[in-house]
Amino acid sequence: MDSRLDYPFTVDRRGRTATTDKSDHLQDMIHAVLFTRPGERVNRPDFGCGLAALLFQPNTTVLAGETRLQVMSALQRWLATAITVERVEVQAAEERLVVTIEYIRLDTGQRVTDTFQAG
């Protein structure tokens, strides 16, 4: 079995470091890129997208378009060896930002659609 450390870091019921499968690990990596603010990581200050910070911006179509470009750019930069981003859709609904990402896993060729929410 191909297991990897789960994110966020947790301990399983046996008292060991929790692990996850490759599919969940890929979702964890996407989540890390989306919700890490640039400057937050000491050794990689340019890592991340800072999606949560966009919540406090005025809820407009301009914000949705800017967010879409920011998300696509960050995913292509940091996860280009794992996925090919096909489509990013951003919906701003009141105090939430909903991002739907359609991508192809490079290890399997499988097309995946995941939704992430901020707020």
N, C-alpha and C positions, 0 to 999 in steps of 0.2 A: 504494500500500500504506500502511496506517495502522500505523506503527511507533512504539513508545514505548521509553523507557529500561528495560532489564531490571533486575530486583531479585533478589538483591543486585547492586550495581554490579560489572560485569566488563568486560573487554576481549575483543573477538572475535579470530578468527585473523588478521584483517587489521590488527590493532592499533588498531581504532576502538572507540568505546564500543558495547557490545553493546545491541541492541534486541530487542524482542519484539512479538508480535501482541497485539491487544486482549484476547483470551481469557486468555492467559497473564498479561498485565498486571493483569487483574482478580483472578486468583488471587494474584498478588504483593501487591496491595493488601489482600486479605483476610488474607494471611499477616502483613503488617506490622501490621495492627490487632490480630490475635490475639497476636502474640509481642512487641509493644512494651509495656514496663512503663510504667504511668502515672508521670510525672515524668521519664522518660528523655529526652524531647525538650524542649529549652530553650524554644522558642517555642510549644509546644503541650503544656504539662505534664499536661493531662488526657487526651491522646491515648493510645489503646491499651487493651488488655484484661489484659495481664500473665499470660497463660496458663501460661507456663513456671514462674512463681513458685508456682502451685497444685500443682505436682508434689510439693512438700515438705510438703503438708498430709496429714492422715490420709485414707486411701483409703476413703471412705464414700459412701453414696447421697446424703447431705446435700451433700457436696462436689460430686458430679456434678450435682445440682440447682442449686446455687449457680453452678457453672461455666456451666451451660446458660444461666441468666439473664444472667450477666455477658457471655458471648459474644454472645448475641442483642442485648442492649442496646448493646454497643460497635459491632457491625456496623450496627445501625439508626441509630445516631448518626453514625458516620463515613462510611458508604457508602450512605446513603439515596438519593442521586442516581444510583447505579449499579446497586443490587440491591434486591430485596424478599426478606427472609428468610422462608422458609416453615416451616422446621423446623431445630432444632439438637438433635443427639443426642450425649451425652457418655458414654464408657465409660472407666472406670478399670481398667487391667489391670496389676497389679504396679507396676512403676516407670514405666509409660507412661500418658499421657492421650490418648485418641483422640477427636477431635471431628469429627463428620460434619455438614456444613451443606448443606441443600437450599435453593436460592434461585432467583429468577427474574431474569435479566439484563434491565434496563429498556431497553437499546438494541435487543435482538432479540426479547424475549419468551420466550427459551429457558429451560427449567427445567434447572438444573445441580445435581449433587450432588458435592461435594468433601470429601475427608477430610484432616485435618491431625493430626499427632502431636507431642506434646511428650514429651521424655524419651528 
